[in-house]
Amino acid sequence: MAVFSKSFNTKANRDEMKNYISTKLLPNPALASLLETTVWDGYVLRIISKLGKGTITLTDYKADVYFDLNFLGSMAKTTLEATLDKEFKQLGGK
């Protein structure tokens, strides 16, 4: 099993990021097909997916992503990272 852990700096506060993730990212058909459950606990999104399980923790101007990847997730790690990089750049991230 592999671990994916990365921090993304953005220009959005945690409420803006939560709204973006909830309205733009999670409903995306390509992503939604991989998700089994997503639950917000304040500013922590808990995710169980076909790639593994993990969290996205939001603070103002920063998102910390942590995933325990299963075998399939390990094979998709590079694609997952590139996708998250692209999405968080939409929020003015680096």
C-alpha positions as CSV (number, residue, x, y, z in Angstrom):
1,M,0.0,0.0,0.0
2,A,1.2,3.5,-0.8
3,V,0.6,6.9,0.8
4,F,-0.2,10.1,-1.0
5,S,0.4,13.3,1.1
6,K,0.7,16.8,-0.3
7,S,-0.1,20.4,0.7
8,F,-1.6,22.8,-1.7
9,N,-1.3,26.6,-1.2
10,T,-4.2,28.6,-2.6
11,K,-5.6,32.1,-2.6
12,A,-8.9,30.9,-1.3
13,N,-10.0,30.8,2.3
14,R,-11.3,27.5,3.7
15,D,-15.0,28.4,3.1
16,E,-14.2,29.2,-0.6
17,M,-12.3,25.9,-1.0
18,K,-15.0,23.9,0.7
19,N,-17.6,25.4,-1.6
20,Y,-15.4,24.8,-4.7
21,I,-14.7,21.1,-3.7
22,S,-18.4,20.5,-2.9
23,T,-19.9,22.2,-6.1
24,K,-17.2,21.7,-8.7
25,L,-14.9,18.8,-7.8
26,L,-17.0,16.2,-6.1
27,P,-19.8,16.3,-8.8
28,N,-17.3,15.9,-11.6
29,P,-18.4,12.6,-13.4
30,A,-14.9,11.3,-13.7
31,L,-14.2,11.8,-10.0
32,A,-17.7,10.8,-8.8
33,S,-17.4,7.4,-10.4
34,L,-14.4,6.6,-8.1
35,L,-16.0,7.9,-4.9
36,E,-17.9,5.6,-2.5
37,T,-18.4,8.1,0.4
38,T,-17.5,11.7,1.1
39,V,-18.4,13.3,4.4
40,W,-17.5,16.8,5.6
41,D,-16.6,17.1,9.3
42,G,-16.2,20.8,9.7
43,Y,-13.3,21.6,7.3
44,V,-12.1,18.0,6.9
45,L,-13.4,16.0,4.0
46,R,-13.3,12.3,4.8
47,I,-13.2,10.2,1.6
48,I,-13.5,6.5,0.9
49,S,-13.0,5.7,-2.8
50,K,-12.0,2.9,-5.1
51,L,-8.4,4.2,-4.9
52,G,-8.2,4.1,-1.1
53,K,-9.3,6.3,1.8
54,G,-8.1,9.7,3.1
55,T,-8.8,13.2,4.1
56,I,-8.6,16.7,2.7
57,T,-8.1,19.2,5.5
58,L,-8.7,22.9,4.8
59,T,-7.3,25.9,6.5
60,D,-7.3,29.4,5.1
61,Y,-5.1,29.4,1.9
62,K,-4.0,25.8,2.3
63,A,-5.4,22.3,1.6
64,D,-3.6,19.2,3.1
65,V,-4.4,16.0,1.3
66,Y,-3.6,12.6,2.8
67,F,-4.6,9.2,1.3
68,D,-3.8,5.6,2.1
69,L,-3.9,4.2,-1.4
70,N,-4.8,0.6,-2.2
71,F,-3.2,-1.3,-5.0
72,L,-5.3,0.4,-7.7
73,G,-4.6,3.8,-6.1
74,S,-0.9,3.1,-6.0
75,M,-1.0,2.6,-9.8
76,A,-2.9,5.8,-10.2
77,K,-0.8,7.9,-7.8
78,T,0.9,10.1,-10.5
79,T,-2.5,10.8,-12.2
80,L,-4.1,11.6,-8.9
81,E,-1.4,14.0,-8.0
82,A,-1.5,15.7,-11.4
83,T,-5.3,16.0,-11.2
84,L,-5.2,17.6,-7.7
85,D,-2.5,20.0,-8.8
86,K,-4.7,21.1,-11.7
87,E,-7.8,21.5,-9.6
88,F,-6.2,23.4,-6.8
89,K,-4.5,25.8,-9.3
90,Q,-8.1,26.8,-10.1
91,L,-8.1,28.4,-6.6
92,G,-4.9,30.3,-7.3
93,G,-2.5,27.7,-5.9
94,K,1.0,27.0,-6.8
